[in-house]
Amino acid sequence: MANEYTPPKVWTMEEENGGQFASINRPDSGARHEKELPVGEHPIQLYSMGTPNGQKVTIMLEELLALGVKDAEYDAHLISILDADQFGSGFVNVNPNSKIPALVDNSFLEPINVFESGSILVYLAEKFGYFLPNDFAARASVMNWLFWLHGSAPYLGGGFGHFYAYAPEKFEYPINRFTMEAKRQLDVLDKQLAKTKYIAGDEYSIADIAIWPWYGATVLGRMYDAAEFLDVESYKNVRRWAEQIDQREAVKRGRIVNRKWGEEWEQVAERHSAADIDQALAKRPE
Ligand SMILES: N[C@@H](CCC(=O)N[C@@H](CS)C(=O)NCC(=O)O)C(=O)O
């Protein structure tokens, strides 16, 4: 085999390995610089970026606001992961794992730090009583699919997306391996959505809110420029579900928060009130 690699006895990081994100990846954790986090006027403070993991939380908050839950008002501060903001001391105090999204709830005597997007979704669902049913069987189904997403998405993003779109070269072995897995996952979703309206059953839930920004966006052709390569048209049930969720007002609002790329109307770098999103969406062409 050409370019065969023999691993050394002990791995050390000698140089950047190339590719997008290479300059921020290091094999250690913790703060790299001092930087306090800004705090806005609402009890809920979100520190995030509008990637699929970030979108989960802003969609959830916008869904809660759409239901009239006023206490779900939030400040969403941009953490630019390409500028290493996730390694600032304030952010690391909230999330020692240095990944967006992270949330601080200041509604109590002591602030509550919440990190991991799945944990944030469950926290908000339990705090406000929506999108996570109390019925034991229905709740188990939502949890099944929420945990499914958190075990599966790293293969789609860190595996398929990384090697298909971001790696410095197109390496056949990992592209084959992760394309196989991404397509298998899409098939799992397609078979489930042949039976149910939403992922976990008849009701829209945090499972849909978690899965849509990854797999919904993939079948809508918004991820990695890979719609044709993955033949997304063939996942008819996932497409039907993805299009349906794409039409929700809260989804249209939440998916553009903490985002500084794309069209002008889909960029809301920071959100401190509903007007920030209204102003961006008003620029959308008819
Ligand atoms: N399991 C985590 C994953 C979060 C994650 O991977 N966030 C990425 C952006 S989508 C990040 O912050 N990357 C920055 C880095 O790796 O330094 C979650 O669901 O919250």
The ligand as an SDF file (V2000), in Angstrom:
LIG
                    3D

 20 19  0  0  0  0  0  0  0  0999 V2000
  -21.3350   16.3270   22.1170 N   0  0  0  0  0  0  0  0  0  0  0  0
  -21.2210   17.7530   22.0510 C   0  0  0  0  0  0  0  0  0  0  0  0
  -20.5350   18.1220   20.7900 C   0  0  0  0  0  0  0  0  0  0  0  0
  -20.3080   19.5930   20.6820 C   0  0  0  0  0  0  0  0  0  0  0  0
  -19.3460   19.9470   19.5480 C   0  0  0  0  0  0  0  0  0  0  0  0
  -18.7140   19.0750   18.9500 O   0  0  0  0  0  0  0  0  0  0  0  0
  -19.2300   21.2340   19.2710 N   0  0  0  0  0  0  0  0  0  0  0  0
  -18.3090   21.6740   18.2400 C   0  0  0  0  0  0  0  0  0  0  0  0
  -19.0490   22.5390   17.2180 C   0  0  0  0  0  0  0  0  0  0  0  0
  -20.3860   21.6830   16.4760 S   0  0  0  0  0  0  0  0  0  0  0  0
  -17.2250   22.5280   18.8610 C   0  0  0  0  0  0  0  0  0  0  0  0
  -17.4760   23.3150   19.7420 O   0  0  0  0  0  0  0  0  0  0  0  0
  -15.9870   22.3810   18.3840 N   0  0  0  0  0  0  0  0  0  0  0  0
  -14.8940   23.1700   18.8370 C   0  0  0  0  0  0  0  0  0  0  0  0
  -13.6500   22.3710   19.0950 C   0  0  0  0  0  0  0  0  0  0  0  0
  -13.6720   21.1440   18.8800 O   0  0  0  0  0  0  0  0  0  0  0  0
  -12.6620   22.9540   19.5460 O   0  0  0  0  0  0  0  0  0  0  0  0
  -22.6330   18.3790   22.1210 C   0  0  0  0  0  0  0  0  0  0  0  0
  -23.5620   17.7550   21.6040 O   0  0  0  0  0  0  0  0  0  0  0  0
  -22.7860   19.4650   22.7080 O   0  0  0  0  0  0  0  0  0  0  0  0
  1  2  1  0
  2  3  1  0
  2 18  1  0
  3  4  1  0
  4  5  1  0
  5  6  2  0
  5  7  1  0
  7  8  1  0
  8  9  1  0
  8 11  1  0
  9 10  1  0
 11 12  2  0
 11 13  1  0
 13 14  1  0
 14 15  1  0
 15 16  2  0
 15 17  1  0
 18 19  2  0
 18 20  1  0
M  END
$$$$
